[in-house]
């Protein structure tokens, strides 16, 4: 397994079927779909997002979760992780970044309302080493992707 195997985790993509259960995230998705928003992100990452789709995923990782170093698929035009640390978990639970030889070079602090974004490409290695999650590691993953989702940019 590349993600802690049978570790407890909850993943939920926001779709047309469940968006009414997530009104605030739906507003966020609508903001990400706006031309002015995706054009600004496009200018920051150097990739054309005019034909992209938005994908938002609620992540709740629990005891035993880890994620081996990997580079995102090229279809993920922009990856963003926003941390929701409501349970005062350790700041060490942030994403680990690696060099091309898979030496860990940085761990972003797992702080509430803190996050990062980057674009896919070679040598964008990231993951999360085995660390203690006391209760839950909550995140919001936000992507602009080249494959179809329910949320096409405007």
N, C-alpha and C positions, 0 to 999 in steps of 0.2 A: 504494500500500500504506500501511497505517496502522501497521505493525509492523516496519519495516525490510525489507519485501519478502522477498527470498530469504535473509535473514540466517539463520545457523544457530541453531536453537532446538529444544528438546525439551519437549513438554508431555504430561503423563500424568494423567488423572483417576483417582482411586482408586474402583474399582467392585467389584461382587460377583464379576466375572470375574477380577480381578487382586489383590484385597485380601490374599490369602495371601502375595504377594510383598512386602507392606509391613506386617508385624505391628505395628510401633510406630505407624504412621499409622492402622492399624485401631483400635488402642486409643484414639488421640486422637479419631477419629471417634466412637467409642462414648461418650467423655466429652462431646463436643459435643452428642450426641443426648440426654443426660440432662436431665430436666426442670429440675433445679436449675441446670444450666449455661445452658441456653437462656433460662430466666427471668431469670437475672442479666444476660446480654447484652442481653436485651429491655429491661430496666430502664435500662441504660446508653445505649441508642440510641433509646429511645422508640418502638419498633415491636414489634408482637405477633409472636412467633416460634412460637407454639403449633402452627401448622399448617405449619411450614417444613420444609425438607429441608437436609441438610448436603452441601456439595460441597467436596472437597479436591483440589487439583491440584499436582503436582510440576512446577516450572518450572526449566529450565536454558537460559538465554539465552547466546548466544555472539557472537562478533565480528560487528559490523554491526547488532545489534538496537537498535531504538528503538521508542517507542510514542507516537503523537501524543496531545496533550491530549484527554481525553474525560471524560464523566460516565457512570457505570455505568447499565445498564438498570435499570428500577424493580423488576424481578424479583429483583435482587440486594438482599436486605434488609439484609445486612451484608457488607462486604468487609474482608478482613484479609490482609495480606502479612507473612510472617515471613521474615527474611533468613537465609540459610545461607552465610556468607562463609568457606568453608574454604580458599580459595586466596589470601587476603590481597589481594583486589581493592580498588580505590580506594573510599573511603567516598562518593565522588561518585556512585556507581552506584545510590543510593537513589531512591525515587520522587520526582518533581517535582510540586509542587502549584501551582495557578494561580488567579488571581482571575477574575472574570467576563469581564474583557477579555483573558484569556489571557496576562497578565504573570506570569512565574514569581515566586512569593512565598516558597517554601521548598523545599529538598531534604532529605528525611530521610536521615540517614547510613546507608549500607549496611554495617552492623555485624553480625557473627555473633550469632545468637539475639536479634535486635532486630526490632521490627516495629510495626505500627499497625493500627487498624481504624476504620471509619467506616460510615455508612449512605448509601445512594444518595439523590440528590435534586438539585435545581437548584444550580448553582454549587458542585459537588463535583469540579471539574476536576483531573485528575491524568494523569500519563504519565511518559515518560522520554525526555529529549532525547538526541540522538546523542552518545554518550560512548564512550570506549575500554574495551572488555572484553578483558582480556589473555587469560584462560583461560575462565572461566565465571561467570555471575551466577546463583546458585541461590537459589530462593525456594520457599516453600510458600504457595499461595493458599488461603485458607479463606473459604467463603461460607456464609451461611444464605440460601437461595433459596426463592421461592414456587413454582417448577416442580419436577416430580418428579425425584428422583435415587434411587439405591439406599438412601439413608440418611435415613429419616423421623425427625423428633424424637419423643421418647417423651412 
